[in-house]
Amino acid sequence: MIKFYTNENVPFDLVEELRKFGYDVLTSYDAGQANQSISDENVLKFAYEQERIIVTLNREDFISLHQQGYKHSGILICKDDRDYKGQAEKIREFIVNNTQLIAGRLIRIKKQNQKGYSAQVFIVQEY
């Protein structure tokens, strides 16, 4: 079962969209860890201990932690974009179509121009 942990910068609308797909999503608010200035390292450690994939908008810091070799159950970096349903659908599509475990992997969901589309679409990029 896929379980997520969202840090406090993830909009609740995205959390709700992920929950609509049946995912177990624990927020930093649910865990009593919001508004406490908890370091990103400790956020990542908490998610790892809970066997949850971290979902965040904090691209730079979590890419850095990943590159430094911190253990994690997976990192999903989302875009600050009000198309929460589109992002949640792209996350679900990635998980459903991906046979590899996400543990230790960093995945970024971002928007980009794609040939054949009149507007930018969400894509998956792995680091």
C-alpha positions as CSV (number, residue, x, y, z in Angstrom):
1,M,0.0,0.0,0.0
2,I,1.3,3.4,-0.9
3,K,1.5,5.9,1.9
4,F,2.4,9.5,1.7
5,Y,3.5,12.2,4.2
6,T,3.0,15.8,3.1
7,N,5.0,18.6,4.7
8,E,3.3,21.8,5.6
9,N,3.9,23.5,2.3
10,V,1.7,21.1,0.4
11,P,-1.8,22.5,-0.3
12,F,-4.6,20.6,1.4
13,D,-6.4,20.5,-1.9
14,L,-3.7,18.3,-3.3
15,V,-3.9,16.1,-0.2
16,E,-7.7,15.7,-0.8
17,E,-7.2,14.8,-4.4
18,L,-4.7,12.1,-3.4
19,R,-7.1,10.8,-0.8
20,K,-9.8,10.5,-3.4
21,F,-7.7,7.9,-5.2
22,G,-7.6,6.0,-1.9
23,Y,-4.1,6.8,-0.8
24,D,-3.2,7.0,2.8
25,V,-2.0,10.6,3.2
26,L,-0.6,11.9,6.5
27,T,-0.1,15.6,6.7
28,S,2.4,17.4,9.0
29,Y,-0.7,18.9,10.6
30,D,-2.2,15.4,11.2
31,A,1.1,14.3,12.7
32,G,1.3,17.3,15.1
33,Q,4.5,18.5,13.3
34,A,3.3,21.7,11.6
35,N,4.5,25.2,12.5
36,Q,7.4,23.9,14.6
37,S,10.3,24.8,12.4
38,I,11.3,21.1,12.0
39,S,14.3,20.7,9.7
40,D,13.9,19.1,6.3
41,E,16.3,16.4,7.4
42,N,13.9,15.5,10.3
43,V,10.9,15.7,8.1
44,L,12.6,13.2,5.7
45,K,13.6,11.0,8.7
46,F,10.0,11.0,10.1
47,A,8.6,10.0,6.7
48,Y,11.2,7.2,6.4
49,E,10.5,5.9,9.8
50,Q,6.8,5.8,9.0
51,E,7.5,4.2,5.6
52,R,5.9,7.1,3.8
53,I,6.8,8.8,0.5
54,I,7.4,12.5,1.2
55,V,5.3,14.9,-0.9
56,T,6.7,18.4,-0.9
57,L,6.9,21.6,-2.9
58,N,10.4,22.3,-1.5
59,R,12.4,21.3,-4.6
60,E,15.9,22.6,-3.8
61,D,16.2,21.3,-0.2
62,F,14.9,17.8,-0.9
63,I,16.9,17.4,-4.1
64,S,20.0,18.3,-2.0
65,L,19.0,15.8,0.8
66,H,18.5,13.1,-1.8
67,Q,21.9,13.9,-3.5
68,Q,23.6,13.8,0.0
69,G,22.4,10.2,0.4
70,Y,19.8,10.5,3.1
71,K,17.7,7.4,3.4
72,H,14.1,7.9,2.3
73,S,11.0,6.0,1.3
74,G,10.8,8.2,-1.8
75,I,10.4,11.9,-2.5
76,L,7.8,13.4,-4.7
77,I,8.3,17.0,-5.5
78,C,5.2,18.8,-6.8
79,K,4.8,22.1,-8.5
80,D,3.1,25.1,-6.9
81,D,0.1,24.9,-9.3
82,R,-3.6,25.1,-8.6
83,D,-4.3,22.1,-10.9
84,Y,-4.3,19.8,-7.9
85,K,-6.4,17.2,-9.6
86,G,-4.0,17.1,-12.6
87,Q,-1.0,16.7,-10.3
88,A,-2.7,14.0,-8.3
89,E,-3.7,12.2,-11.5
90,K,-0.1,12.3,-12.7
91,I,1.2,10.9,-9.4
92,R,-1.4,8.1,-9.6
93,E,-0.5,7.4,-13.2
94,F,3.2,7.2,-12.3
95,I,2.6,4.9,-9.4
96,V,0.2,2.6,-11.3
97,N,2.5,2.4,-14.3
98,N,5.8,2.0,-12.4
99,T,6.9,-1.5,-11.5
100,Q,10.0,-0.3,-9.5
101,L,9.8,0.5,-5.9
102,I,9.9,4.3,-5.2
103,A,12.0,4.0,-2.1
104,G,15.2,5.9,-2.5
105,R,14.0,7.6,-5.7
106,L,13.3,11.3,-6.2
107,I,10.5,12.1,-8.6
108,R,9.5,15.5,-9.7
109,I,6.0,16.4,-11.1
110,K,6.2,19.5,-13.2
111,K,4.5,21.2,-16.1
112,Q,6.1,21.5,-19.5
113,N,5.3,22.2,-23.1
114,Q,4.6,18.9,-25.0
115,K,4.3,18.4,-28.7
116,G,0.7,18.0,-29.7
117,Y,-0.7,19.9,-26.7
118,S,-1.9,23.5,-26.8
119,A,-1.2,24.0,-23.0
120,Q,1.5,22.8,-20.7
121,V,1.0,19.3,-19.2
122,F,2.3,17.6,-16.1
123,I,5.3,15.3,-16.7
124,V,7.4,13.1,-14.5
125,Q,11.1,13.7,-14.1
126,E,13.4,11.4,-12.1
127,Y,16.6,12.6,-10.6
